[in-house]
Amino acid sequence: MTNTPREIRYTAHATAQGGRRGHSASDDGKVDVKLSAPTELGGDGVGTNPEQLFAVGYAACFNGALAAVAGKRDVDASGAITRVRIGFGPEGRSYGITAELESEVPGVDLATAQELVEAAHEFCPYSKAIRGNVPVTVTAVAPQ
């Protein structure tokens, strides 16, 4: 199923050159990063990589979705923390990714927090974008 917005309210623009061993930047210069493969994949690990950038974006988007769905249930999730792990490895003749999300939702029991993270997973644009293509687990964890 394709999830197409009724209206585009914002469009991000970015350019990359050199693939995993290059450079990427947003058109406004707010993101400007050297790219390099992680040492686990034979790179020097000096720069960032696409998986880290995806993880950062997904964590922010998911945390916003979590706050939105919690708010609809009169739960304040402004103190929630979401950690994202993006795995990368061979898949057939190419490569694939996996996603693991863990969210802490202070002030609610773990069962309620799990309901909220599952609802956020249905609501989050990043989750919807990769649904059916990337294995994703979402788990509520007790606040540390």
N, C-alpha and C positions, 0 to 999 in steps of 0.2 A: 504494500500500500504506500502511495506517495503522499506525504504531508506537505501541501502547498499553502503558504500563507495567503490570506485574502488580500493583504496589502503589505508591501515592503516598506518598512519605516526607517531602516538603516541598512547600509551595505558596507561591509569592511573590504578594504582593498589591500592586498599584499603582493609582493613580488619575491621570488626566490631565484637564485642562480647558483649552480654548482651542486645541486642535490644535497645529500647528507654531508657533504664536505664543502660547503659554500657559505652563502650569506642570504639572509631574508630580512625584509623590512616592510612595515606598513607604509602606505602612501603619506601619512601625516608625520612619520618619523617617531611615533611613540613606541613602536616596537622596532628594534634594529639589532639583529642577533647574528653572531657567527655560528655557523652550523658545523658540527663534526660528529662523526659516529662515536658512540660510547666505547670505552675501552673493551667492554665485553664483546663488541662486534669488530674489534681490530682497529678502532679509531684512537685518536689521541685524547678524546674526552675533554678537550679544552672548551669547546663551544657547547651549545645546547643541541637538542635533536628533536625531530618531529614528534616523537612520543612524549617528551617532556612538555612541549608546547600544547599538545592535545590534552594531556593530563591537567595542566593548569587551567585551560579553557573549560574543560569538562567539570572540574571541581567547582569553579566559580559559577557556571551555569546551573549545575545540579544544586548547589547550595541556595541559589536564588529560587529555584523551583521548589525546594524543600520549604523555604520560608513562605512561599506563596500558598502551597497546599496546607501548610500548618495554620496559616492565618485564616484560611477558610473554615478551619475547625476551632477557631479561637485559641490556638496554641501559639505562643511567642517562640519562634525558632530563630530569633536574631542572633543568639549565641551559638548556633549550630556550627559544627566543624565537619567538613567533608574531606576525606583523603582519597585520592584516586591513584591506582596503579595500572599503568598501561603496559601490557606484555607485548613483546614483538618476537616473532619467530617464523620459521619456514611453514608454509601451508601450500601443499601441492607443488607446483613449479614456481611459486611466487612466495610472498610473505603475507602474514596476517597479524592482527592484533587481538588482544583480549582486554577486558576492562573489569577491574574490581573496585567497587566504591564502598567505603565505610563512613558512616555518618554518626556523629555524637549529637544528640538532641537533649540538652540540659532541661531539667524540670518535668520530664515525662518518664513513665516506666518504659522498659525495653520493648515490651509488646506494642505499645502505642508508637514508640519511635520507629519500630519496624514497619508498622502500617503507614506511617508518614513517608519513610524512604521509598516504600513500594509505590505509593501514590505519586511521589516526586519523580520516580523513574517513568511513570506513564505520562507525566506532564512536561518533563525537561526536553527542550529542543535537541540537545545533543543525544540524549537517550533515544528519542524518536528517529534521529538521523541515522543511527547505526543499528536500530532494531532489526533483527533478522539477518544481520550480516556479521555482527561481532558478538561473541559470547560475553555477557555482562552479568555480574553478581552485585547485588546491593544488600548491604547488611548494616543494621543499626548496632552500635556498640555503646557500652556504658561510657559516660564522660570520664576522662582521665584526670 
